Amino acid sequence: MNFEDAARFGTYISKNYSKDIFRLLNNYRDISASEAASRLSMHIQTVQDFLEAMADLGILSKKEVTERKRPYFRYTLEKQKIAFEINLLEELGNSGDTSLEQSKIREKRNAGVRFSMARSGQYFSNLAIWVGKGRERSEKKINLTTAQGKFLYNLPFPDGEHLSLEEIRVKAGVEPEHMPEIKDLVEDLIQYKVIEVIG
């Protein structure tokens, strides 16, 4: 199950009425939204939305029937057990886009960023930037991991030579396994116009 489907399932299964609806589905060969709603004294649209979501996720099947020339759906429970897993590496990991890794970066001139040194020195512990415009402008503070702090401490100045992420990583003495968190931060700081990128 992908992350979006799992989130949708979680939203519906957490409703206080979900167990009651599943109990009906388990006891009836098939049931309509109006029948379930009347049995549970619920609004029909609430039940309909729940049944449709479960059908979309493959937990229920639905069949269109006609009664007095009016079509409607009847729902049948397809799964007695619901089990799913999310592969976080596939869902949330690096998409394989290496364009940033092949580019070169440096701090953007007049970025309006404030770096704070860690107590031990030699790396930053957090940074603060201004986001928004006019009266909606607010300060955003980002706490940094040690690896991110070391990386940004070695980020070229606005008048310095652009360097690749790998060149900065080596200069900062950061281990390669920390690159995903560094790339994640760099992508954000590019969006916030703190870092400029070429190539």
C-alpha positions in Angstrom: 0.0 0.0 0.0 1.4 3.4 -0.9 1.6 6.2 1.6 -1.4 8.1 0.3 -3.7 5.0 0.5 -2.5 4.2 4.0 -3.2 7.7 5.1 -6.7 7.6 3.6 -7.4 4.2 5.2 -6.1 5.5 8.6 -8.4 8.5 8.4 -11.5 6.4 7.9 -10.6 3.5 10.2 -10.0 5.9 13.1 -13.6 7.1 12.9 -15.6 6.0 16.0 -18.2 4.4 13.7 -15.9 2.4 11.5 -16.1 -0.8 13.7 -19.9 -0.6 13.6 -20.0 -0.4 9.8 -17.5 -3.3 9.5 -19.6 -5.3 11.9 -22.6 -4.9 9.5 -20.5 -5.7 6.5 -19.3 -8.9 8.2 -22.9 -9.9 9.1 -24.7 -9.1 5.9 -24.0 -10.7 2.5 -24.2 -7.2 1.1 -25.6 -3.9 2.2 -26.5 -0.5 0.8 -25.4 2.8 2.3 -29.1 3.7 3.2 -29.6 0.3 4.9 -26.4 0.7 7.0 -27.2 4.3 7.8 -30.7 3.4 9.1 -29.3 0.5 11.2 -26.7 2.7 12.8 -28.8 5.9 13.0 -26.2 7.8 10.9 -26.3 10.3 8.1 -26.4 8.4 4.8 -23.7 10.6 3.2 -21.3 9.8 6.1 -21.8 6.1 5.5 -21.7 6.4 1.7 -18.3 8.2 1.9 -16.9 5.5 4.2 -18.1 2.6 2.0 -16.8 4.3 -1.2 -13.4 4.9 0.4 -13.2 1.2 1.4 -14.3 0.1 -2.1 -11.6 2.3 -3.7 -9.0 0.7 -1.4 -10.2 -2.8 -2.5 -11.5 -3.8 1.0 -15.1 -3.8 -0.3 -16.6 -4.7 -3.6 -19.6 -2.9 -4.9 -22.3 -3.8 -7.3 -24.8 -1.5 -9.0 -28.4 -2.7 -8.7 -31.7 -1.1 -9.8 -34.8 -0.8 -7.7 -37.9 1.0 -9.0 -35.7 2.3 -11.8 -33.3 4.0 -9.4 -29.8 2.6 -9.4 -27.7 2.3 -6.2 -24.8 0.3 -5.0 -24.6 -2.7 -2.6 -21.3 -3.3 -0.9 -19.8 -6.6 0.1 -16.8 -7.2 2.4 -14.0 -8.7 0.3 -11.3 -9.1 3.0 -11.6 -10.7 6.4 -8.2 -9.5 7.3 -6.7 -6.1 6.5 -2.9 -6.0 6.5 -0.7 -3.5 4.8 2.9 -2.4 4.8 4.6 0.7 3.6 8.0 0.6 2.1 9.4 3.9 3.4 12.5 3.6 1.3 10.4 3.4 -1.8 7.8 5.9 -0.7 9.9 8.6 0.9 13.5 7.9 -0.2 15.5 9.6 -2.8 13.7 9.5 -6.1 16.9 8.9 -8.0 17.1 12.5 -9.2 20.8 13.3 -9.2 20.5 16.8 -10.7 21.2 18.5 -7.4 24.2 16.3 -6.6 25.7 17.2 -10.0 25.1 20.9 -9.5 27.2 23.4 -7.6 26.0 25.7 -4.8 26.9 28.6 -2.5 25.2 31.0 -0.2 22.9 33.5 -2.0 23.8 37.2 -1.6 21.6 39.2 0.7 19.7 36.0 1.7 18.8 37.5 5.1 19.8 34.3 6.9 21.2 34.2 10.4 23.4 31.3 11.3 24.0 30.4 15.0 27.2 28.7 16.1 27.1 25.6 18.3 28.7 26.0 21.7 31.7 23.8 20.7 32.2 25.9 17.5 33.1 24.7 14.0 29.5 24.1 13.0 26.1 25.8 13.1 23.4 24.6 15.5 20.5 26.4 13.8 19.6 29.1 11.3 16.9 31.7 11.1 15.3 33.1 7.9 12.5 35.4 7.1 9.6 34.0 5.1 6.5 35.7 3.7 6.0 39.3 2.7 4.8 42.5 4.4 2.9 42.0 7.6 2.7 38.3 6.9 6.4 38.1 7.2 7.7 35.8 10.0 10.9 34.3 11.2 11.4 30.6 10.6 14.0 28.9 12.7 15.5 25.5 11.6 17.4 23.4 14.1 20.2 21.5 12.4 21.7 18.1 12.9 25.5 18.1 13.5 26.1 16.9 9.9 23.9 19.7 8.5 25.6 22.2 10.7 29.1 21.2 9.6 28.0 21.2 6.0 26.5 24.7 6.1 29.6 26.0 8.1 31.6 25.0 5.0 29.1 26.4 2.5 30.9 28.9 0.2 30.2 32.6 0.9 28.2 34.6 -1.7 31.4 35.8 -3.3 33.1 32.4 -3.1 33.4 29.7 -5.7 30.5 27.4 -6.2 31.1 23.9 -5.0 29.3 20.6 -5.4 27.6 18.9 -2.5 30.2 16.2 -2.5 33.1 18.8 -2.4 31.5 20.6 0.6 30.8 17.2 2.3 34.5 16.2 2.1 35.6 19.7 3.2 33.3 19.5 6.2 34.4 16.0 7.2 30.8 14.7 7.0 30.3 10.9 6.4 28.5 9.9 3.1 25.6 8.3 5.0 24.5 11.8 6.1 24.0 13.0 2.5 20.2 12.3 2.4 19.5 14.7 5.3 21.9 17.3 3.9 20.3 17.1 0.4 16.9 17.5 2.1 18.0 20.7 3.8 19.7 22.1 0.8 16.6 21.6 -1.3 14.6 23.6 1.3 17.2 26.3 1.5 17.1 26.7 -2.3 13.4 27.2 -2.1 13.9 29.8 0.7 16.5 31.6 -1.6 19.2 31.0 1.0 21.3 28.9 -1.4 21.9 29.5 -5.1 22.6 26.7 -7.5 24.3 26.5 -10.9 24.7 23.7 -13.3 
